[in-house]
């Protein structure tokens, strides 16, 4: 799209506000390439911190910037005013999953830019920087905060959760471009309930199993009973509670009755279910098998839901449909994001992203032109919040 056409489109919504500088294609490519070069695998504290420093160097000197360290995570928050309670929040994550060395160098083929984290979700960072700088340069009264976390890929508990619960980040509306593939708007996402189940038996020689009690057998029985309830939901796509047995560990020797075993189960549940209901179901079945089975919660998170009847949501969809020249489909997602940490605070979440795909794979990519249109749409939407 020609730069002049992009300026005219955004100016239509902004009115008489003078445009400072729209993000150019070359600028976007340069910044995302640099960001991908940082091997910001979750837990690599030094590399994530260095990447955040690079981001900070691109942000207007007139911005208010805070960097908060919490355990092995770091958060960068930058805004033009009221950074913890802005009109618009824009939350993204810097961390990525592990990849081969060559994946941390981008390659470009036609309109696609390939590399680790291009779609999940380093494309969003140059966009966030430019949005903030634009608002500052035009002296906009609309308050905007860019928040970047570094532990989303492992649950976001030291990042997104800390930001929501301890730092009390409360934007009036929160943009989280970490879902909504193929230009869809995500209005709801399932919650997470991960349980660690431990069974304790008693050892014996394998030739005399009646002398002991096999802990693995207890967990096997429990798993079978749980699958009678949830297994049918695992067969095909649906919006019911699913169950995945991720790990079963136990035993030392093949000829010994296993005395202790652990099973880790991951439930993904809709807004009609709850962590309490799931835990109660598992506990009830376990109690019938043995009183030596204990259940502990591991990672948990609430489902997210955004009411599409809200004016701000309708406005966002209308603006994005204008930017892309097509109808934006509203759908749900099965994966979790840092947005779930804001579910209980009733912050409307706007989740959508540019065209991209193959996240966490060797061929991860994002569309350059789609990213620029996404930026244009966001800029127009934000200026319209007056």
C-alpha positions in Angstrom: 0.0 0.0 0.0 1.4 3.4 -0.9 2.5 5.5 2.0 0.3 8.4 0.9 -2.8 6.2 0.9 -2.0 5.0 4.4 -1.7 8.5 5.6 -5.0 9.6 4.1 -6.9 6.6 5.6 -5.6 7.2 9.1 -6.2 11.0 8.8 -9.9 10.4 8.0 -10.4 9.2 11.6 -7.9 11.5 13.4 -9.4 14.6 11.8 -7.2 17.7 12.1 -4.5 16.0 14.2 -1.2 16.3 12.4 0.4 13.0 11.6 3.9 12.7 12.9 5.3 9.7 11.1 3.6 6.5 10.0 5.7 3.4 10.4 7.3 2.5 7.1 7.9 -0.9 5.7 11.6 -0.6 5.9 11.4 0.5 9.6 9.2 -2.4 10.5 11.5 -5.0 8.8 14.6 -3.5 10.4 13.2 -3.6 13.9 11.6 -7.0 13.7 14.8 -8.4 12.3 16.8 -7.0 15.2 14.3 -8.3 17.7 14.4 -11.8 16.2 18.2 -11.8 16.5 17.9 -11.7 20.3 17.5 -15.3 21.4 14.8 -14.4 23.9 13.9 -18.0 24.9 11.9 -17.9 28.1 14.3 -18.1 31.1 17.2 -16.4 29.2 17.1 -13.4 31.5 20.1 -11.6 30.0 19.0 -11.9 26.4 15.4 -10.8 27.2 16.8 -7.8 29.2 19.0 -6.8 26.3 16.1 -7.0 23.9 14.1 -4.7 26.2 17.0 -2.3 26.3 16.9 -2.2 22.5 13.1 -1.5 22.7 13.7 1.3 25.2 16.2 2.9 22.9 13.5 3.2 20.2 10.9 4.8 22.5 10.5 8.6 22.6 12.5 10.3 25.3 9.3 12.0 26.4 7.7 8.7 27.4 7.5 7.5 31.0 9.3 4.1 31.1 9.4 1.6 34.0 11.3 -1.7 34.1 10.3 -4.2 36.8 12.1 -7.4 37.6 10.2 -10.2 39.2 11.9 -13.6 39.7 13.3 -14.7 36.3 11.0 -12.3 34.4 11.3 -8.6 33.5 8.5 -6.3 32.4 8.8 -3.0 30.5 6.0 -0.5 30.7 6.1 2.7 28.6 3.4 5.3 28.2 2.6 8.9 27.5 0.8 9.4 30.9 -1.0 7.4 33.6 0.9 4.4 32.5 -0.8 2.0 35.0 -4.3 3.2 34.2 -4.3 4.3 30.6 -7.2 4.7 28.2 -5.6 1.9 26.0 -3.2 -0.8 27.0 -1.2 -2.8 24.5 0.3 -6.0 26.0 2.8 -8.2 24.2 5.5 -10.7 25.1 9.2 -10.7 24.2 9.9 -14.4 25.0 9.9 -17.2 22.5 10.2 -20.9 22.5 13.6 -22.5 21.8 14.8 -22.8 18.2 17.8 -23.6 16.1 20.5 -20.9 15.7 19.5 -20.2 12.1 15.9 -19.4 13.2 17.1 -16.3 15.0 18.0 -14.7 11.7 15.1 -13.5 9.6 14.6 -14.3 5.9 12.1 -12.6 3.5 10.2 -14.3 0.7 7.8 -12.0 -1.1 5.5 -10.6 1.6 6.5 -13.1 4.3 9.2 -12.6 6.9 10.3 -15.8 8.5 12.1 -16.4 11.9 11.6 -17.5 15.5 8.9 -15.3 17.1 7.9 -13.3 14.0 4.3 -14.3 14.5 4.4 -15.2 18.2 4.8 -12.3 18.7 7.7 -9.9 17.8 5.8 -8.4 15.0 3.7 -6.6 17.6 6.6 -4.8 19.3 7.6 -2.3 16.5 3.9 -1.6 16.1 3.6 -0.8 19.8 6.6 1.4 19.8 5.4 3.4 16.8 1.9 3.8 18.3 3.3 5.3 21.5 5.8 7.6 19.7 3.0 8.8 17.4 0.7 9.7 20.3 3.6 11.5 22.1 4.6 13.4 19.0 1.1 14.6 18.4 0.6 15.5 22.0 -2.5 13.3 22.1 -4.6 13.4 25.3 -5.4 9.7 24.8 -3.3 7.8 27.3 -1.5 4.7 26.0 0.8 2.1 27.6 3.0 -0.5 26.0 3.6 -3.4 28.3 6.1 -6.1 27.3 6.5 -9.3 29.4 9.1 -12.0 29.1 7.6 -15.2 30.5 4.3 -15.8 28.6 5.4 -19.0 27.0 5.6 -20.7 30.4 2.3 -19.2 31.8 3.2 -15.6 32.5 2.9 -15.8 36.2 5.9 -13.6 36.9 5.0 -11.3 34.1 1.4 -10.9 33.0 -0.1 -12.1 36.2 2.2 -9.9 38.3 1.3 -7.0 36.1 -2.4 -7.5 36.7 -2.5 -8.6 40.3 0.4 -6.9 42.0 1.2 -3.9 39.8 -2.6 -3.3 39.3 -2.3 -2.5 35.6 -5.8 -1.4 34.7 -6.3 0.0 31.2 -9.8 0.9 30.1 -9.3 -1.5 27.2 -6.5 -4.0 26.6 -5.2 -4.9 23.1 -3.4 -8.3 23.1 -2.4 -9.3 19.6 -1.5 -12.9 20.7 -4.4 -14.7 19.0 -6.9 -14.3 16.2 -5.0 -16.0 13.3 -6.2 -15.3 9.8 -7.7 -11.9 10.7 -10.2 -13.2 13.2 -11.3 -11.5 16.4 -11.1 -13.7 19.5 -14.0 -13.1 21.9 -13.3 -16.0 24.2 -10.6 -18.4 25.2 -10.6 -21.5 27.4 -9.3 -21.6 30.9 -6.4 -23.8 32.2 -6.5 -26.3 35.0 -3.3 -28.3 35.4 -3.2 -30.9 38.2 -0.4 -32.9 39.7 -1.7 -36.1 41.1 0.5 -38.3 43.4 -0.3 -41.8 44.4 1.5 -43.6 47.2 1.5 -47.4 47.4 3.8 -49.9 49.0 6.7 -51.8 47.4 7.0 -55.5 46.8 8.7 -57.9 44.5 7.0 -58.2 41.1 6.5 -61.9 41.6 4.3 -61.2 44.6 2.2 -58.1 43.7 -0.4 -58.9 46.3 2.1 -58.1 49.0 2.3 -54.5 48.0 0.1 -51.8 46.4 1.1 -50.5 42.9 0.9 -46.7 42.7 1.0 -46.7 39.0 -2.1 -49.0 38.9 -4.0 -46.4 41.0 -3.2 -43.7 38.6 -4.0 -45.9 35.6 -7.4 -46.6 37.1 -8.0 -42.9 37.8 -7.0 -42.0 34.2 -9.4 -44.5 32.8 -12.3 -43.2 34.9 -11.5 -39.6 34.0 -11.5 -40.4 30.3 -15.0 -41.8 30.6 -16.0 -38.3 31.5 -13.7 -36.1 29.4 -12.4 -38.5 26.7 -15.2 -37.9 24.2 -14.3 -34.2 24.2 -10.8 -35.0 23.0 -12.0 -36.7 19.7 -13.0 -33.6 17.7 -13.1 -29.9 18.0 -15.6 -28.6 20.5 -16.2 -26.1 23.3 -16.3 -28.5 26.2 -13.7 -29.4 28.8 -10.8 -31.4 27.4 -8.3 -33.5 29.3 -4.7 -34.3 28.4 -2.5 -36.7 30.4 0.8 -35.1 29.9 3.0 -37.2 32.1 2.9 -40.4 34.2 6.1 -41.2 36.1 6.8 -43.8 38.7 8.8 -46.9 39.5 12.5 -47.7 39.8 12.8 -51.3 38.6 10.7 -53.4 36.3 10.6 -56.2 38.9 9.3 -54.0 41.7 5.8 -53.0 42.6 5.8 -49.2 42.2 5.5 -47.4 45.6 5.1 -43.8 44.3 3.8 -42.4 41.1 2.9 -39.0 39.7 0.5 -38.1 36.9 0.2 -34.6 35.4 -3.1 -33.7 33.7 -4.0 -30.6 31.7 -7.7 -29.6 31.5 -8.8 -26.8 29.2 -12.3 -25.6 30.2 -14.9 -23.2 28.9 -16.7 -20.5 30.8 -19.5 -23.0 31.7 -17.0 -25.0 33.8 -14.5 -24.1 36.6 -11.3 -25.1 38.3 -13.3 -26.0 41.4 -15.7 -28.3 39.5 -12.9 -30.1 37.8 -10.9 -30.5 40.9 -13.9 -31.8 42.8 -14.6 -34.4 40.0 -11.0 -35.6 40.1 -10.9 -35.7 43.9 -14.2 -37.7 44.1 -13.0 -40.4 41.8 -9.6 -40.6 43.4 -11.1 -41.1 46.8 -13.0 -44.1 45.6 -9.7 -45.7 44.4 -7.5 -45.0 47.4 -7.1 -42.5 50.3 -3.4 -42.3 49.4 -3.9 -40.2 46.3 -3.3 -36.4 46.7 -4.1 -33.7 44.2 -2.3 -30.4 43.8 -3.0 -27.5 41.5 -0.2 -26.5 39.2 -0.8 -23.8 36.5 -4.3 -22.5 36.4 -6.0 -19.6 34.6 -9.5 -18.3 34.1 -11.3 -18.4 30.7 -11.5 -15.0 29.0 -14.6 -13.5 27.4 -15.1 -10.2 25.6 -18.7 -9.0 25.0 -18.9 -8.1 21.3 -21.9 -5.9 22.1 -19.6 -3.4 23.9 -19.2 -0.1 22.0 -15.4 -0.3 22.2 -15.5 -3.8 20.6 -17.8 -2.7 17.8 -15.7 0.3 17.2 -12.5 -1.8 17.0 -14.1 -4.3 14.6 -15.4 -1.5 12.4 -12.0 0.1 12.2 -10.2 -3.1 11.4 -12.7 -4.0 8.7 -12.0 -0.6 7.2 -8.2 -1.2 7.4 -8.4 -4.6 5.8 -11.3 -4.1 3.5 -13.1 -7.3 4.7 -15.4 -8.6 7.3 -13.7 -9.6 10.6 -15.0 -13.0 11.8 -15.5 -13.4 15.6 -14.3 -16.7 16.9 -12.8 -18.4 19.9 -9.4 -19.9 20.7 -8.3 -23.0 22.5 -4.9 -21.7 23.5 -4.1 -19.5 26.5 -2.4 -16.1 26.6 -1.5 -13.5 29.2 -4.9 -12.0 28.6 -6.3 -14.6 31.1 -4.6 -12.8 34.0 -7.0 -9.9 33.5 -10.2 -11.9 33.2 -11.3 -11.4 36.8 -10.7 -7.6 36.5 -13.3 -7.1 33.8 -10.9 -5.4 31.4 -12.2 -5.7 27.8 -9.6 -7.6 25.8 -9.2 -6.9 22.0 -7.4 -9.9 20.6 -6.6 -10.0 16.9 -3.4 -10.2 14.9 -2.1 -9.9 11.3 -1.8 -12.8 8.9 0.9 -15.2 9.9 1.4 -18.8 10.8 3.4 -21.9 11.7 4.2 -20.5 15.2 6.8 -22.5 17.2 7.9 -24.2 14.0 10.9 -23.9 11.7 8.8 -22.0 9.2 7.1 -19.4 11.4 6.2 -16.3 9.5 4.2 -13.1 9.5 2.9 -11.0 6.6 4.6 -7.6 6.2 1.7 -5.9 4.5 -0.8 -7.3 6.9 1.3 -6.1 9.8 1.3 -2.6 8.4 -2.4 -2.6 7.9 -2.8 -3.8 11.4 -0.8 -0.8 12.6 -2.9 1.6 10.5 -6.1 0.1 12.0 -4.8 0.3 15.6 -3.6 3.9 15.1 -7.0 4.9 13.7 -8.8 3.1 16.5 -6.7 4.6 19.3 -7.1 8.2 18.0 -10.9 7.5 17.9 -11.0 7.0 21.7 -11.3 10.7 22.3 
